[in-house]
Amino acid sequence: MPAVSSVLVPYASYLRVYEPLAAFPEPERDHWARYARRDRTPTAQDELRRSLADLLPTPPVAVPVHESGDAFVAVVDGVVCVCPWRTRLRGWLALEELAESLPVPLLDAVLPPVVRGQAAADYERWRDRNPDARPWIRTAVWQVPVGWFTLFSDDEREYEAGGPGVPVLRYRTPMVQARRRLARALKTLRETVDDGPLIDGLVDVGRWLEEFHPRSLVELDYGGLVHALSGTQLAEDHSAADVAAGIAALRLGDGESAGAAYGRLTERWRAVRERLFAN
């Protein structure tokens, strides 16, 4: 059985970038420096609770009225790095994706057209004033995109069974390593397979990573997907290793081994994605 928790967690994974304070201009740098010195900084669960609270009013708040001043904080080799939530920007981007993935009647029931229209108009005006803005966090629902795994190696995998708490499965790597691995994977795929969603996804992620400081930290967090997998499945999940093995096999012209690695990966994640349609 999947892990059970009373904590509300969406079935989503997250790709995050933590940038050093030096990457931020003043006065934002000073804000994050003071923020990181707090005794306690919010967790992913805190971020989720605040987001869910916006869905309770009638009509629901599709996108926060004000941008979040919160961030996740990590210390990398003694250097403080922060990953701003940018909840409002991510809300606008998620709303665009939602319109492409849900049937119109269902979308209208969840978020009435007038609410979506107002949010879209607000985003257009904001975008005109902030043309270079980008999120520090990417989200995927009911999956971890295969391309995300190319950024990491198996020895960067961190798994905590959770005990009485929530399990955690994540990878962390320096930005320079993430970019190098992605470039090598992209080169191999372009030489061995036809263009398609995987290559397009890698190109997109690569362009996104180039927007950040070279001394940043990149994190892949399974987030709420830990509740869609049993403890045994989580412990045995080495998806980054499977992806690396598949790409290495393609590089050597070993199609059979590449197919076996891809088969392990697709079988594992098919079981998760099928839960999206479970009653």
DOSELO-520425 format. One line per field, with one value per residue (C-alpha): x, y, z; residue in one letter. Coordinates in Angstrom, 1 decimal. Each point is the difference from the previous one (the first is absolute). Layout:
REM residues N
x <- c(X;...)
y <- c(Y;...)
z <- c(Z;...)
r <- c(A;...)
***
This chain:
REM residues 279
x <- c(0.0;1.2;1.2;-2.8;0.1;-2.5;2.0;-1.5;2.5;-0.7;1.3;2.7;3.8;2.2;3.2;1.5;3.0;1.6;2.1;2.7;-0.8;2.6;-2.4;-2.6;0.1;-0.6;-2.3;-1.2;3.4;-0.3;-3.6;1.1;3.1;-2.3;-2.6;2.6;1.0;-3.5;-0.2;-2.5;-0.8;-3.1;-0.1;-1.6;-3.0;-0.4;0.1;-2.7;-2.3;0.1;-0.8;-2.9;-1.4;-0.5;-2.4;-2.4;-1.7;-2.8;1.0;3.4;3.2;1.7;3.2;1.2;-0.6;3.5;3.3;1.4;3.0;0.9;2.7;1.6;3.5;3.0;3.6;2.5;3.6;-0.6;-1.7;-3.7;-2.2;-3.7;-2.7;-2.8;-3.5;-1.3;-3.4;-1.9;2.1;-0.2;-3.7;-0.4;2.2;-1.9;-3.3;1.2;0.9;-3.3;-1.9;1.8;-0.5;-3.6;-3.3;-1.7;-3.1;2.2;2.2;-3.0;-1.3;3.4;0.8;-2.8;0.9;-0.2;2.6;2.3;-0.5;0.9;3.1;1.1;-0.4;2.0;2.8;0.2;0.4;2.5;2.0;0.3;1.7;2.1;1.1;3.0;-1.7;0.3;-1.0;2.6;-2.3;-1.5;-2.9;-1.1;-3.3;-0.1;3.5;3.6;0.8;2.8;2.1;0.3;1.8;2.8;1.2;0.9;2.0;-1.1;2.6;-1.8;-3.2;-1.3;-2.7;-1.6;-2.6;-1.7;-0.9;-3.0;0.4;-0.1;2.5;2.4;1.7;2.1;3.2;2.3;2.9;2.1;-1.2;3.2;-0.6;-3.6;0.8;2.9;-2.2;-2.9;2.3;1.5;-3.4;-1.3;3.0;-0.5;-3.7;0.4;2.5;-2.0;-3.8;-2.5;-1.1;-2.9;-1.4;3.1;2.4;-2.3;-0.4;3.8;0.5;-2.7;1.5;3.5;-1.1;-1.6;3.1;2.1;-2.0;1.5;3.3;2.7;0.5;-3.6;-1.4;-2.5;-2.5;-2.4;-2.6;-2.6;-2.3;-3.5;0.9;1.3;-3.7;-0.6;2.7;0.5;3.1;1.4;-0.5;1.7;2.9;0.5;-0.5;3.3;-1.5;3.0;2.2;-2.3;0.0;3.8;0.4;-2.3;1.8;3.4;-1.2;-1.2;3.4;1.6;-2.5;-1.5;-3.7;-0.9;1.3;-1.5;-3.4;0.3;0.8;-2.8;-2.4;0.7;-0.6;-3.2;-1.5;0.7;-1.5;-2.9;-1.3;0.1;-1.6;-2.9;-1.0;-1.0;-3.0;-0.8;-3.3)
y <- c(0.0;3.6;2.0;1.6;3.5;2.4;2.8;1.4;-0.5;0.3;-2.9;2.2;0.1;3.1;1.2;2.8;2.4;1.5;3.0;1.6;3.4;1.6;-0.8;2.4;3.8;2.3;0.6;-3.6;-1.4;1.6;-1.3;-3.6;0.4;1.1;-2.7;-2.8;1.0;-0.8;-2.8;-1.7;0.3;-1.4;-3.5;-1.4;-1.0;3.6;1.1;-2.5;0.9;3.7;-0.9;-2.3;2.7;2.2;-2.6;0.2;3.4;0.4;0.7;-1.6;2.0;-1.4;1.9;1.8;3.7;0.7;-1.7;-2.2;1.3;-3.5;-2.4;-3.4;0.3;-2.2;0.3;-1.3;-0.2;2.8;2.2;1.0;-0.7;0.7;-1.2;2.7;-1.4;2.5;-1.4;2.6;-0.6;-3.7;0.3;1.8;-2.6;-2.9;1.6;0.0;-3.7;-0.8;1.4;-2.4;-3.2;0.2;-0.2;3.3;-1.0;-1.2;3.0;2.3;-1.8;0.3;3.5;2.0;1.8;3.4;-1.0;-1.4;3.1;2.4;-2.0;-0.1;3.8;0.5;-2.2;1.8;3.4;-1.4;-1.7;3.3;1.4;-3.1;-1.5;-1.9;-1.6;-3.8;-2.3;-1.7;-3.1;-2.2;-2.4;-3.3;-1.8;-3.8;-0.4;1.0;0.9;-2.3;3.0;1.1;-3.1;0.7;2.8;-2.4;-3.1;-2.8;0.9;3.3;-1.8;0.7;-2.2;0.3;-2.7;2.5;-2.1;1.7;3.0;0.4;-1.9;2.1;-0.9;2.6;0.7;3.0;1.0;3.1;2.0;-0.7;-3.7;0.3;1.9;-2.3;-3.1;1.5;1.1;-3.5;-1.7;2.4;-0.7;-3.7;0.1;2.2;-2.4;-3.1;0.6;2.1;3.4;-0.2;1.0;-1.2;2.1;3.0;-0.3;-0.1;3.1;1.8;-1.0;1.0;3.4;0.5;-1.1;2.5;2.8;-0.6;0.6;-2.7;-0.7;-0.8;-3.3;-2.1;-2.2;-2.6;-0.7;-2.8;2.2;-1.5;-3.0;-1.7;-0.6;-1.8;-2.5;-2.6;0.1;-3.0;1.8;3.1;-1.9;-1.8;3.0;0.9;1.8;2.3;-3.1;-1.5;3.1;0.3;-3.7;0.4;3.0;-1.7;-3.0;2.1;1.7;-3.4;-1.1;-2.7;0.3;-3.1;1.4;3.4;-1.6;-1.9;3.1;1.9;-2.9;0.1;3.7;0.0;-2.9;1.7;3.4;-1.5;-1.4;3.5;1.8;-2.5;1.0;3.3;-1.8;-2.2;0.3)
z <- c(0.0;-0.6;2.9;2.0;1.4;1.5;-1.7;-3.2;-2.7;-3.8;-2.1;-1.5;-0.4;0.0;-1.7;2.0;-0.4;3.1;-0.8;2.1;1.5;-2.3;-3.0;1.3;-0.5;2.9;1.9;-0.7;1.1;3.4;0.3;-0.6;2.3;2.9;-1.0;0.1;3.6;1.4;2.6;-2.2;-3.7;-1.6;-1.5;-3.1;2.1;1.1;-3.6;-0.9;2.8;-1.1;-3.6;1.0;2.2;-3.2;-1.4;2.9;-0.7;-2.5;-2.7;0.5;-0.2;-3.1;0.5;3.2;-0.1;1.4;-0.7;2.8;2.0;1.1;-1.2;0.7;1.5;-0.3;1.0;-2.6;1.1;2.5;-2.6;0.6;-3.0;-0.4;-2.2;-0.2;-0.1;-2.5;0.6;-2.1;-3.1;0.4;0.4;-3.3;-1.8;1.6;-1.1;-3.6;0.2;1.7;-2.9;-2.3;2.1;1.3;-2.0;-0.2;2.1;2.8;-0.1;0.1;3.1;1.8;-1.2;-1.6;-3.3;1.6;2.6;-2.7;-2.2;2.8;0.9;-3.7;-0.3;3.2;-1.3;-3.3;1.7;2.5;-2.8;-1.9;3.1;0.7;-3.3;1.4;3.0;0.4;2.8;2.3;0.3;-2.6;0.8;-1.6;0.9;0.4;-1.4;0.0;-3.6;-1.3;-1.0;3.6;1.0;-2.5;2.3;2.8;0.9;2.2;2.7;0.5;0.9;3.5;1.5;3.4;0.8;2.3;3.0;1.6;-2.4;-3.8;-2.2;-2.0;-3.3;-1.7;-2.0;0.3;-2.2;-0.8;-3.0;-1.9;0.2;-1.0;-3.1;-0.9;0.3;-1.9;-2.9;-0.2;0.0;-2.6;-2.3;0.3;-0.6;-3.1;-1.4;0.6;0.0;-1.9;1.2;2.4;3.4;2.0;-2.0;0.0;3.8;0.5;-2.2;2.0;3.4;-1.3;-1.0;3.4;1.9;-2.0;1.7;3.4;1.8;-0.8;3.7;0.6;1.4;-2.0;1.8;-1.1;2.7;-0.4;2.1;0.3;-2.2;3.1;0.8;-3.3;0.6;2.8;2.2;-1.9;-3.3;1.2;1.5;-3.3;-2.2;-1.8;-3.0;-0.5;-0.2;-2.6;-2.1;0.2;-0.9;-3.0;-1.3;0.5;-1.9;-2.9;-0.1;-0.4;-2.6;2.4;-0.9;2.0;3.3;-0.7;-0.6;3.3;2.0;-1.7;0.7;3.7;0.0;-1.9;1.9;3.3;-1.0;-1.9;3.2;1.6;-2.9;-0.2;3.5;-1.5;-1.5;3.0;1.7)
r <- c(M;P;A;V;S;S;V;L;V;P;Y;A;S;Y;L;R;V;Y;E;P;L;A;A;F;P;E;P;E;R;D;H;W;A;R;Y;A;R;R;D;R;T;P;T;A;Q;D;E;L;R;R;S;L;A;D;L;L;P;T;P;P;V;A;V;P;V;H;E;S;G;D;A;F;V;A;V;V;D;G;V;V;C;V;C;P;W;R;T;R;L;R;G;W;L;A;L;E;E;L;A;E;S;L;P;V;P;L;L;D;A;V;L;P;P;V;V;R;G;Q;A;A;A;D;Y;E;R;W;R;D;R;N;P;D;A;R;P;W;I;R;T;A;V;W;Q;V;P;V;G;W;F;T;L;F;S;D;D;E;R;E;Y;E;A;G;G;P;G;V;P;V;L;R;Y;R;T;P;M;V;Q;A;R;R;R;L;A;R;A;L;K;T;L;R;E;T;V;D;D;G;P;L;I;D;G;L;V;D;V;G;R;W;L;E;E;F;H;P;R;S;L;V;E;L;D;Y;G;G;L;V;H;A;L;S;G;T;Q;L;A;E;D;H;S;A;A;D;V;A;A;G;I;A;A;L;R;L;G;D;G;E;S;A;G;A;A;Y;G;R;L;T;E;R;W;R;A;V;R;E;R;L;F;A;N)
***
